[in-house]
């Protein structure tokens, strides 16, 4: 089916919109991307909103398909596990998977710029400072407002909403009949902070780890950057004690960090400036359906925004692009067949990773320093080592096994939890766990599947 004369509009020049534009341009479509913000290649990213990303197997697989994986790996830093910091500054390391498995720390803006440049070089037209005010799903048209308030309407063969959690495309779809929508904010927000590099770009913390300061009702994390610095993110309640609402003076901020994150506070000379300057941003889960109206559809955060605690928001969006591309291959670019199948396949997976991301927040802030939790993880790691095909830990299924759908990983994890709850309830398990019948445990999961 000829694609060269077909015009596609993508709302949003973020990570998913730019990657999808590249995929579709490679298929021969004429792709135009409309972005309400200025060109990030010419403007400094707003401070405090960059959050480093954890690029894992699902995202890398999509980047491989468009020829960018090797270039991205060169500017990413591998993180082989979690490094936990307790109140006294003692460190505990938890590997993410088997030896050689890791996730990659990368700057959101750096990755986005690479994607925009690559898409533009392949023939994609980017239009910045263009705000979409309306989408007509019957006519497959979009109405755009320029910075000078000039309004124009353009018709395309396909319109894509890749414009994030607060999607303008989705907003217009919400006013149509039988459209389901929900958004749920958690009580926590996030604030970006900074640990600078040491002398000659030295890393003050272990370079190849994602650092976590778990403090039960809240936490701080730090991801490494190539220049030796760390991008830190405080996930903290908006209200209550302690919360953003209680840290209202420089003295209160300093006292809180010195008491709560003493080893990190010593490494943060710009703490007060960063804390006072950078915004406290909210965290939201968005669910909606249908994602498709005629030849207009939603993808990435526009369809399924999630909280960042599994590091899968970007990876899930990139996987959306890869799967849509495969469906266009399968159906020879017949969008009327590919789009409904895309929605049917991805909606259960989007719902599953949304649940897993919320669950992982509790794990990261509350459980990673818990003795029973650590023992449970040891037992599961041993099961995976002995029976790698019969027992794959949840984190590994989500992060390193892209052939396992999110929805399948969620279902399997519920069964694993049931089995492990029984194992952990056995008397004396703390002292006798190495003598468990690991084969029987692994086979019990196979019987449940």
N, C-alpha and C positions, 0 to 999 in steps of 0.2 A: 504494500500500500504506500503510495507516494506521500512523503511528509514535507518536502521542501516548500510547498506552497501553503502549508498550514501554519497559522500564527497562534502562538501561545503567550498569554500574559501571566506572569507570576507576581503576586503581591508579596513583597518582602525580600530584601537582599541580605538577609542573615545567613546563617550557616546552611540551613536546609534549603532555603530558596535558591541560594547560589549553587549548591551542589545539584539540585534538581535541574536548574537551568543548564548546567554543564552536561548532565545526562541527556537532556532533550535536544540540546544543540548537536550533540554527537549523533543523535538519531536523524538529524536533518531538518528539524523544526526551526522556524523563525521565532526566536524567543525574546520577549521584552520583559524586563524586570522593573517594577515600580516600587520605590522605597521612599517612605515619608521623611526619613532622616537624611542628613547631608552625607556625602561620600566619605566614609571613614578613612579612606586613604589620604584625604586632604585635611581631615579634622581630627583633633585629639579626642580620643574616647573619653566620655564623661567619667570622671574619677569615681571609683567605688562601685562600678557596675560591670567589671570585666570578669570576675570569678574564673579562675583557671579551670580548665576542663580535663576530665579523665577520659582519654580516647582509648577504647578497648576494641576487642576483636570485631564486633559487629560494625563499628564505625570504620575501622581499618579496611574491612572487606569492601565496603562501598568505595572508599578512596582508591583502593587497588583497581577497581573496575574503571575508574576515570583517569588512571595513571598518575595519581598524586601520593600514594602511600609512602613511597621511598623518600620523596621530598619532605613530607611532613615528619617522618621518623627522625630526620636529621635535626630538626629543631625542637623535638620533644624529648622529655626526660623520662626514662623508664622508672616506674615505682613498683618494687617487688612485693610490697606489703604495707601494713599499717604499723606505725611507730607510736605507741601510746605513751603519754606523759602524765604521771600522777602528780599529786599536789607537792610532793617533795622533789619533783624533777627526775624521778626514777623512770627508766625506759623499759618498755616491753615490746618486742617485735612479733608481729603475726604475719607470716607469709600469706599472700593472696591465693596462691595455688601451688602447683608443683614447681620444682626448680625450673627456671627458664620462662615461667609465666609472669607477666606483669601488665600493668596498665600504664598509660603514657600521659604525663602532665604537659599541657600545651596551652598557650595563651589563646583565649577566644578571638581576640582581635587579629592576632597574627594568622590564625587559621582562616578566619573570614576573608582577610585580604588576599591570601593565596587563592582561595576559591573564586573570589570576584575576578582577580586577574586572569586566572585560567579560563573562566567562563567567557570573559570579554575577548580573550585571544581566540576563542573558538567561534566567535560571531554573535554572542549574546549582547543585546543592547540594554544598558543600565540607565535608568532615569531616576535621579535622586531629587529629594525635596518635592516629591509628588505624593499627595495624600489622596487615597481612595475614599470617596464619600458615598459611593453606592455601587452595588453589583446587581445586574439584572440577569438572573439565572435562566430566564426564558430566552433572552436574546444573546446570552453569553457576552455581555458588555460590561465595561467598568467606566465609572465616572470619576474623573481626577481633578483635584484642585491644585494649582501651582502656587508658589510663594506669593505671586502677585494677585492671588484670588481669581485667576482665570480658570474657568470650569470647562472641561471638554469630555466627551464620551467617545469610547472606542470599542469596536466589536472585534472579537477574536473567535477562533475555533475552539479553544479551551481556556478557561480561567482557573488559576490555582491560588488558593489562599495558603501562603507559607509565611504569614506575617505575625506569627507568635501567639502567645497566650491571650493577648487582647486584640485578636485579629479583627480588622475592619471587614474582611470578607465574611467571616463567620457572623459578625454582628448583623450584617444585612440578611444573612440566611436565617437568623434567629426570629425574624419577623414573619417568616413564612410558616405555613400550616404544618403541623405535625413535626416540629423540630424540637428535639429534646436537648436541654442544656443545663449543666450544673457547674458551679465553681465553689471550691471550698478552700478557704485560707486557714493555715495552721496558726497557732498563737505565737509562733516564733517568726522573727524576721532575720535578715542577715546584714552584716556590715563588713566591708572589706578593709583589711589592715595590711601592714607590711613589715617584713623583716629584711633589711638591706643586706647586701653581700659584705663579706669581710674584705680584708686586704687582698688585692690582686684577684678579686672575684671568688674568694674562698666561701664555701658554704658553712654557715654557723651550725646547721643541723645536718643529719644524715641526708645525703642527696637523693638516694634511690628509695625513698619511702614517702608515703602520705602520712603526715603527722597529725595526730588527734590528741586533743586535751579533753577527755570525756569528764563531764561534771554533773552527771545524772539528768538534771532538767535542762541542760544546755551544753554546748561544746564549742570548741574552736578547732579549726583544721588549718593546715599549711601545706601548700604544694610548691615544689621547687621550680625555679625559672633558670634558663641557660646562663644568665649573668651572675648566678650565685645567690640571688635574692629568693625570698619565699613570698608568695601571695597567701595571706591569711584571711580566713573568713570566720567571723564570730556568728554563730547561730544562737539567738538569744530571744527570750520572750519580750514582747512589746510592753506588757504590763505585769505587775506583781513585784515580788522582791526576791532576788535581784531581777532587774529588767532594764530595758532602754529607758523606761520612764523614771527609774531611780538614779541613773547615772547622768546627772544634770550639771555637775560641776567638775572642773579639772581635778580637784582633790578626790572626789568620789571615783572618778575614772581611774586615776593612778592607784588609789588604795585597792580598788577592786582587782585590777590586773596584777598588782604585786602580791596580793593574797591568793588569787585564784589561778593565775598562770605565771608563777614566779620565774620559771626558767625562760619563758618566752618574753616576758616583760623586759628583762634585761637586754634583750636583743632588738627592742623596738624603740629607737630614739625618736621617731616621729609619731609615736602612739597618739599623743593628744591632738596633734594636727590632723592625723588620719581619722581619728574617732569623731572629732568635731566637724570635719569637712565632708566626709563621705556619708551618704544617706543610709538610713536603715530601711531596707527594701523588704517587701512582703514576699511570701512564698505561697503559691496557689496550685491547686490541682483542678484541671478543667476536663470535663467530659462532655461529649455531645454526640448526637446522631440525628439524621444521617450525615455522613461526611460528603455525600455526593448529591448534587442537584443538577440533573441533565449533564452538561459539559463543564460544570463548575464544581470544584472539590477542594477539600482541606487536607493538609498534610503537616506533619511535625507538630509543634506546640499549638498551632491553630486548631488542630483536631484533638490533641491529647496532652496538654501541658501537665508536667509532673514536678514534684519537689526534687531537689538535686541529690538526695542522700544515697542513691545507688550509682550515681555517676552515669546514668543511662539516658538522660534527656536528649543530648546530641546524638548518642549512638542509636537510640530508637528512631530519631528523625532521619538519620543517614540510612538506617535499615529500611525505612519507608521508601526512600528513593530507590534503593537497590531492588526491592521487591516490586515496586511499580514498574521499573524498567524491565524486569524479568517477565512481568505479565504482559507488557506491550510486545515483547518478543513472542511470547506464547500465542497471543491473539493477533499478531501481525498488525499492530497499531490500530486496532479497532477499539477506540476508547469506550464505546458504549458497552462493550463486554468487559474490558479490563478494569474500569473504575468500580463497578459493583463488586467484582471479585476482590479487588484491592481492599475495599471497605470490609467485606465479609471476613477476609483473612486477618486483617490488621486490628480490627476493633477489639477482639478478645485479648490480643497481645498487649494492646495499649492499656486496657483496663487492668491487666495482670501486673504490668510493670508499675502502674500507679500505686497499686496496693503494696507491692514489694518495696517501693521507694519510701513510703511512709513507715513501713515496718523497720526498714534499715536505719531510720533516724533513731528509733528507740534502741536498736542494737548498738549504734555508734556512740550514743551519749550515755547509755545506762549500763550496757552489758559487757563491753569489750574489756573491762577491768574486773569482771565478776569471775570468781574461781570456778563455779559450776559451768558457766558459759565457756570458759577457756578449756575446761576438761571435755566438754561436749565437742568443741571444735577439734581437739586432739583425737578423739575417738573417730570423728567423721573423716579426718585426714588420713588416719590409719586404714579405715575402710576403703577410702579412695585409692590408697597406695596398693593395698592387697587385691582389690576388686575394682579396677578403674572403670570398667564398663557397667558394673552393676550398681555402684554407689558413687554418684557425682555430687559433691556439695552444692548447695544452692548458689553460692557466690560464683563458683566455677561455671555452673550451667548458664548463668546470666552473662558472665563477663568473658568467658573464654570459649564457649561452645555455641557458635552462632547457628549451628544446625538445630539446636533445641529452641523451640519457640518460647517466648516469655510465658504464654499461657500454660505450656507443658511444664516449664520449670516451676511455676507456681503450684500446679497440681501435684507434681512429684514432691515438692518441698513440704506440702501438708502431710503427705504420707510419711516422709522422713521424720518430721517433727513428732508424729504419733509414735513411731518406733523408738526414737531417741528419748522421748519422755519416759517410756517404759524402761529403757536401758539405764537412764540416770536415776530411776527410783530404786534400783537394786541396792540392798544394804552393802556398805563397804565399797561402793563403786570407785571412790577416790583412790583407794589403795590397790584394788584388784582389776582395774580396767584393762591392763595389758594382757590379762588371761581370758578376756572375753572370747566367745565363739564368734569371731568376726564373719566367718563364712555363713553361719546361720542368720546373722543380722542382715547381711547383704541379700541373702536369698529370700528373707521375709519381705523385703521391699519388692523384689521381683514378683512375688506372689500377689502383692497388693495392686500392682500395675495392671 
